[in-house]
Amino acid sequence: MKIAVAQIQAERGNIQANIKKHLEIIQLAITKDVDLIVFPELSLTGYEPKMAKELALQTNDARLAVFQEKSDIHNLTICIGAPLKEEENVQIGLIIFQPNAARKSYAKQILHEDELPYFEPGIKEIIIHLNDLKIVPAICYESTQTMHVKKAIASNADYYLVSVAKDHDGMERADQWFSKIAHETNLCILVANSIGPCEDFMSIGASSVWHSKNNSTPKMASNLEGFLVWDTQILSAKTFTT
């Protein structure tokens, strides 16, 4: 199996332009025989909490039908970041498209204090099944919280699929944390980070994979869009840029 973590620079608040960019990345991933691809936190809008309420969409939004079509035709699981409407609330969500299946979503359960004025936490647990692999999603801040990681380990997950928007210092801390988790457990961590300006910081990419049996996985650069592909059979990674 091949799992890809995508790295893109979203156009601030422009959902249609960002859909187009997602599709370009997905099309390239299809040529590399990828089985699952995950995009960064709030990738459809950019990480813009102050704009989230006006940009929020529902999981069944008609504009996203093209992703289901790609999933069905190419047997590809696609995970896309977006602000989600949940009744009167807005959540930081990951919309999951799987072949010939109903769309589902995961919402960030542990919010950073800066996010509390704009978002409500999610409550539903999700496990993504990819053949015989169990994959648990996480979104940015919560992936560095012990209780969230412990839940993933307790579920016997093979992979921890993390969608983030992090600056330089945030990724340095995450690197140390994920290295520790991978060294001490059997959990493999895959992280998709954005690049470029976010609401009040600069996201720096460095999307990568942390695995106990491979300490030399490459990290993507801070100025390039594309994706890193992790081969679950040979436990190695390659990067591709657009």
C-alpha positions in Angstrom: 0.0 0.0 0.0 1.1 3.6 -0.6 0.0 6.5 1.6 0.7 10.1 0.6 0.9 13.2 2.7 0.2 16.3 0.6 1.8 19.7 1.0 0.2 22.7 -0.5 -0.2 26.5 -0.1 -3.9 27.3 0.0 -5.3 30.4 -1.5 -6.9 32.3 1.5 -10.6 31.7 1.6 -10.9 30.7 -2.1 -12.5 27.2 -2.0 -12.9 26.9 -5.7 -9.2 27.7 -6.4 -8.2 25.3 -3.6 -10.4 22.5 -5.0 -8.6 22.9 -8.3 -5.2 22.7 -6.6 -6.3 19.6 -4.6 -7.3 17.9 -7.8 -4.0 18.6 -9.5 -2.1 17.0 -6.6 -4.6 14.1 -6.6 -4.1 13.5 -10.3 -0.3 13.3 -9.8 -0.8 10.9 -6.9 -2.9 8.7 -9.1 0.0 8.3 -11.5 2.2 7.1 -8.5 -0.4 4.4 -7.6 -1.2 6.0 -4.2 -3.9 4.3 -2.2 -4.6 7.1 0.3 -3.8 10.8 0.3 -4.2 13.3 3.2 -4.1 17.1 2.9 -3.1 19.7 5.5 -5.4 21.2 8.2 -8.2 23.3 6.7 -6.7 22.8 3.3 -9.8 23.8 1.4 -9.8 27.3 2.9 -6.4 27.8 4.4 -5.9 28.0 8.1 -8.0 31.1 8.7 -10.0 30.8 12.0 -11.5 34.3 11.8 -13.0 33.4 8.4 -14.1 29.9 9.3 -17.7 30.6 10.1 -18.4 32.3 6.8 -16.5 29.6 4.9 -17.8 26.5 6.7 -19.4 23.8 4.7 -21.1 20.5 5.2 -19.7 17.1 4.5 -22.2 16.6 1.7 -21.4 19.9 -0.1 -22.1 19.5 -3.8 -18.8 21.2 -4.7 -16.9 18.2 -3.3 -18.6 15.6 -5.5 -15.5 15.6 -7.8 -13.4 14.1 -5.0 -15.9 11.2 -4.6 -15.7 10.6 -8.3 -11.9 10.5 -8.2 -12.1 8.1 -5.2 -14.5 5.8 -6.9 -12.8 5.7 -10.3 -9.2 5.3 -8.9 -9.9 3.3 -5.8 -8.3 6.1 -3.8 -9.0 7.3 -0.3 -8.9 11.1 0.0 -8.8 13.1 3.2 -9.3 16.9 2.9 -9.2 19.6 5.6 -12.1 22.0 5.9 -14.1 24.0 8.4 -17.3 22.0 8.9 -20.8 23.1 9.9 -22.2 21.0 12.7 -25.7 22.4 13.5 -24.9 26.0 14.8 -21.2 25.2 15.4 -18.1 25.2 13.3 -15.5 22.4 13.6 -12.0 21.8 12.2 -12.7 18.9 10.1 -11.2 16.2 7.8 -13.6 15.0 5.1 -12.9 11.4 4.1 -13.8 10.1 0.7 -13.5 6.3 0.2 -14.3 4.3 -2.9 -18.0 3.6 -3.4 -18.8 4.6 0.2 -20.7 7.4 1.9 -18.6 10.5 2.8 -17.7 10.8 6.4 -15.8 13.3 8.5 -13.6 13.6 11.5 -13.5 16.7 13.7 -10.6 17.9 15.8 -11.3 16.9 19.4 -8.7 18.8 21.3 -8.5 22.5 20.3 -5.6 24.9 21.0 -6.7 27.8 23.2 -6.4 30.2 20.3 -9.0 28.2 18.4 -11.6 28.1 21.1 -13.3 31.4 20.1 -13.9 30.1 16.6 -14.5 26.3 16.8 -16.2 23.6 18.8 -14.4 20.3 19.4 -15.5 17.1 17.7 -16.7 14.0 19.6 -16.8 11.2 17.1 -14.0 8.6 16.8 -13.1 7.5 13.3 -10.9 4.7 12.1 -10.0 4.5 8.4 -9.7 1.0 7.1 -7.3 0.5 4.2 -7.3 -3.2 3.3 -5.8 -4.7 6.5 -4.5 -1.4 7.9 -6.1 0.6 10.6 -5.5 4.3 10.4 -6.5 6.9 13.0 -6.7 10.5 12.0 -5.6 13.5 14.0 -5.6 17.2 13.4 -2.6 19.3 14.4 -2.5 20.3 18.2 -4.3 17.2 19.4 -1.6 14.9 17.8 0.9 16.3 20.3 -1.4 15.5 23.3 -0.7 12.3 25.1 -4.3 11.3 25.6 -5.1 11.5 21.9 -2.0 9.4 20.9 -2.8 6.9 23.6 -6.3 6.4 22.2 -4.8 5.7 18.8 -2.4 3.1 20.3 -5.3 1.5 22.3 -7.3 1.1 19.1 -4.4 -1.0 17.7 -3.9 1.5 14.9 -1.1 0.9 12.4 -0.9 4.5 11.3 -1.6 7.9 12.9 -2.6 10.2 10.0 -2.0 13.8 11.0 -3.2 16.9 9.2 -1.5 20.1 10.4 -0.8 23.8 9.8 2.5 24.5 11.7 5.2 27.1 11.8 8.9 26.4 12.2 8.9 26.1 16.0 5.8 24.0 15.9 7.3 21.5 13.5 10.5 21.3 15.4 8.6 20.3 18.6 6.4 17.9 16.6 9.5 16.3 15.1 10.8 15.5 18.6 7.5 14.3 19.8 6.7 12.1 16.8 10.3 10.6 16.9 9.7 9.7 20.5 6.3 8.0 19.8 7.7 6.1 16.8 10.7 4.9 18.8 8.7 3.7 21.8 5.7 2.2 20.0 4.6 0.4 16.8 2.7 3.4 15.7 3.8 5.0 12.4 3.0 8.7 12.1 2.4 10.5 8.8 2.1 14.3 8.8 0.8 16.6 6.1 1.7 20.2 6.7 0.8 23.3 4.6 3.2 25.9 3.4 3.0 29.7 3.2 1.1 32.4 5.1 -1.7 31.4 7.4 -3.8 33.8 9.5 -1.0 35.0 11.8 2.0 32.7 11.1 3.9 31.1 8.3 3.5 27.4 7.8 6.7 25.7 6.8 6.0 22.3 5.3 8.5 19.6 6.3 5.8 17.0 5.8 7.1 13.5 6.6 6.8 10.1 8.2 8.1 8.8 11.5 8.6 5.0 11.8 10.6 3.0 14.3 12.3 1.0 11.5 13.3 3.9 9.3 15.0 6.9 10.9 16.1 8.5 7.6 12.7 9.4 6.0 13.1 12.6 4.0 11.2 15.7 4.9 9.6 18.0 2.2 11.1 21.4 1.8 9.4 24.6 3.1 8.8 26.1 -0.3 7.6 23.2 -2.4 4.1 21.8 -3.2 3.7 18.2 -3.8 3.5 15.1 -1.6 5.6 12.4 0.1 4.6 8.7 -0.6 5.2 6.1 2.1 5.3 2.5 0.9 3.9 0.3 3.7 5.6 -2.8 2.3 9.2 -1.7 2.1 8.9 1.0 4.8 10.5 3.8 2.7 9.4 7.2 1.3 9.8 9.3 -1.9 8.9 12.9 -2.5 7.2 14.3 -5.6 6.7 18.0 -6.4 4.5 19.8 -8.8 
